Structure formats: structure tokens, C-alpha cells
Amino acid sequence: MNIKIKPLNKELKKEYLYFFDNIVFEENPDRAKCYCYDYHFTGDVEACTRAQSRTAVEELINESKLTGYLAFHNDKPIGWGNANNRSNYQRLLKDYDYIDNPQDKVCSIVCFLIHSNYRRQGIAQMILDKIIEDNSDKGYDYFEAYPKKAELSCEGNFKGPLELYNRYGFTIQKEYDDYFVVRKWIK
């Protein structure tokens, strides 16, 4: 399979929007308004519309504040991994008790979305490889992710399964009722 993983930038904005407009939520259209904007948004997620999310992510991409990696098969976007400096995820900072030391520099991984025809083929693993490769020398103290505890479908397990993170040496740092906070130390 000819899979390429590319970091999101302004030049890939059209492909990113195409992925969210037409590809990833065809099996679950009620989630189509997300555009992977939720972690950047501190308002009422239920009241936010698809058009508002789309406009907001266009601005975030233009400002290089929405970062992550698109997976392509023969130049067609088929997957996405959202990874960014934790301080750029306003919802994480507002709603969750993740921060132990505010001085820590953290690369947070909050989402993997893979087209249903490409799931269970190692695409999320390829994206995670690229996240770790590209961000290990950017001054971060550790990587952090938030996998859910429950056994979920591939589509429902969009934060990445715990076993994926375990394979990369992430360890559980905190445990909540329905999810874990896992970290992989860089320094």
C-alpha cells in the first residue's frame, strides 16, 4: 500500500477540509461538525455548528495553530492524527485536570481519524511514528495522550487505543472513570 504521512500546513488545507467534508464521517454524519476543532474550542460544543467549526479550523490552519498529520493513499487523504503543543488545546486546559507541572512542555495527541476502508491496517501507528519522529527534538518534555478505557469500535476509539500507546513506551500517569492519561518521556 502506498501510504504517505504529511504534516498539516497551509498548502494541505484543501486536502484537510476535503477529508472532513467528504471522507471521514460518511459512516457517522452526526459527528461531521467536529473538524477536530473541539479541543481548541471552549464554548458549548453542542451549539457549535459545522460551518462554524470549518471556518475556525481554516483560520487555525492559516495561523499554524492546528497541527497534526494527514495520511494519504495515492494522494487521497484517508487519515488524520491531531498532535499539538498542549497549551494550544484550550479545552484541555479549561476542562481537564491533566497538568501536574505548568512548566512542562507537552506534545498532546488527542485524535486519530481513519477512513473505515483503511482501519486495522497500521495507519494510526504510521501517524504516531511520524508524530514521535518529528516532535522528539522540539523541546518537549513528553508526549501525552488520553485513550478511553472501554472496548470501543475503531470509529469510537478516536483517541487511540491504549495498546497502541503501550507499544511505544507510554505509561499510565493518571486514571479517570472512563479514560487514562498516558505519557512517553522524551528527556
C-alpha positions in Angstrom: 0.0 0.0 0.0 1.3 3.4 -1.0 0.7 5.4 2.3 2.4 8.8 2.9 2.2 10.8 6.2 2.4 14.5 5.8 2.4 17.3 8.4 -0.6 19.6 8.1 0.3 23.0 6.7 -1.4 25.8 4.8 -0.6 24.0 1.5 -2.6 20.9 2.7 -5.6 22.9 4.0 -7.7 21.9 0.9 -7.0 18.2 1.5 -7.7 18.5 5.2 -11.0 20.2 4.5 -11.8 17.6 1.8 -11.1 14.8 4.3 -13.5 16.3 6.9 -16.1 17.5 4.3 -16.4 14.2 2.4 -14.5 11.2 3.8 -14.1 10.5 7.4 -17.7 10.9 8.7 -19.7 9.3 6.0 -20.4 6.4 8.4 -21.3 8.7 11.3 -22.6 12.0 9.9 -23.7 13.3 13.4 -20.0 13.8 14.2 -19.3 15.7 10.9 -19.3 19.1 12.6 -16.1 18.3 14.6 -13.3 19.1 12.1 -11.1 18.2 15.0 -11.8 21.7 16.4 -13.3 20.6 19.7 -10.1 20.7 21.7 -9.4 24.2 20.5 -13.0 25.4 21.4 -14.1 26.4 24.9 -17.7 27.2 24.1 -20.7 24.9 24.1 -19.7 22.1 21.7 -23.3 21.1 21.2 -24.2 24.6 20.0 -21.3 24.9 17.6 -22.3 24.3 14.0 -20.4 22.5 11.3 -19.9 25.8 9.4 -18.5 27.5 12.5 -16.1 24.6 13.1 -15.0 24.6 9.4 -14.3 28.3 9.4 -12.5 28.1 12.7 -10.2 25.3 11.6 -9.4 27.2 8.3 -8.2 30.1 10.5 -6.2 27.8 12.8 -4.5 26.2 9.8 -3.7 29.6 8.4 -2.1 30.6 11.7 -0.3 27.2 12.1 -2.2 26.6 15.4 -4.0 23.4 14.2 -1.3 20.8 13.8 -1.1 17.2 13.1 -0.6 14.7 10.3 -2.6 13.6 7.3 -2.3 10.1 5.9 -2.6 9.8 2.1 -3.2 6.7 -0.1 -2.3 7.6 -3.7 -2.7 11.3 -2.9 -6.2 10.8 -1.4 -6.4 11.8 2.3 -7.5 8.7 4.3 -6.4 9.5 7.9 -5.7 12.2 10.4 -3.8 12.4 13.7 -4.2 15.6 15.8 -1.0 16.4 17.8 -0.1 19.8 19.1 1.5 21.7 22.0 -0.8 21.0 24.9 -1.1 24.7 25.6 -2.8 25.2 22.2 -5.7 22.9 23.3 -7.9 25.3 25.2 -10.4 22.7 26.1 -7.8 20.5 27.7 -6.5 23.5 29.7 -10.0 24.5 30.8 -11.9 21.3 31.4 -9.4 18.7 32.4 -7.0 18.1 35.4 -4.0 16.9 33.3 -1.4 19.4 34.2 1.0 18.4 37.0 3.6 21.0 36.3 2.6 24.0 34.2 6.3 24.5 33.2 6.3 21.1 31.4 6.4 21.3 27.6 4.0 18.7 26.3 3.1 17.4 22.9 -0.5 16.2 23.2 -2.1 13.6 20.9 -5.8 13.9 21.0 -7.3 12.2 18.0 -6.8 9.7 15.2 -9.4 9.5 12.5 -9.0 6.8 9.8 -11.4 6.2 6.9 -13.3 3.0 7.5 -11.8 1.2 4.5 -8.3 1.7 5.9 -8.7 0.8 9.6 -6.8 -2.0 11.2 -4.0 -1.6 8.6 -1.5 0.3 10.8 -2.4 3.8 9.6 -2.7 5.2 13.2 0.6 3.6 14.0 2.3 5.2 11.0 0.9 8.6 12.1 2.1 8.0 15.6 5.5 7.1 14.3 5.7 10.4 12.4 4.4 12.4 15.4 7.2 11.0 17.6 9.8 11.3 14.9 9.0 14.9 14.1 8.4 16.1 17.7 11.1 14.4 19.8 13.6 17.2 19.2 11.3 20.2 19.5 12.0 20.8 23.2 9.0 18.8 24.6 9.4 17.0 27.9 7.0 14.3 27.0 4.1 13.1 24.7 0.7 12.8 26.3 -2.5 11.0 25.1 -5.9 10.3 26.5 -7.1 6.8 25.5 -10.5 5.7 26.6 -10.8 2.7 28.9 -13.8 0.9 27.3 -13.5 -1.5 24.5 -14.8 0.5 21.6 -15.2 0.2 17.8 -12.4 1.6 15.7 -14.6 4.6 14.9 -15.4 5.1 18.6 -11.8 4.7 19.7 -10.7 8.0 18.0 -8.3 8.9 20.9 -6.2 5.9 20.0 -6.3 2.6 21.8 -4.2 2.1 25.0 -2.4 -0.8 23.4 -1.1 1.4 20.6 0.5 3.8 23.2 1.8 0.9 25.2 3.7 -0.4 22.2 5.6 3.0 22.1 6.5 3.0 25.7 3.8 5.3 27.0 2.9 4.7 30.6 -0.3 5.4 32.6 0.1 8.6 34.7 -3.5 9.2 35.7 -6.7 7.2 35.6 -10.2 8.6 35.5 -13.5 6.8 35.3 -13.6 6.4 31.5 -10.1 7.2 30.3 -6.3 7.3 31.1 -3.7 9.9 30.7 -0.6 8.2 29.3 2.8 9.7 28.8 6.0 9.0 27.0 9.0 10.9 28.4 11.4 12.4 25.9 14.1 13.9 28.2 
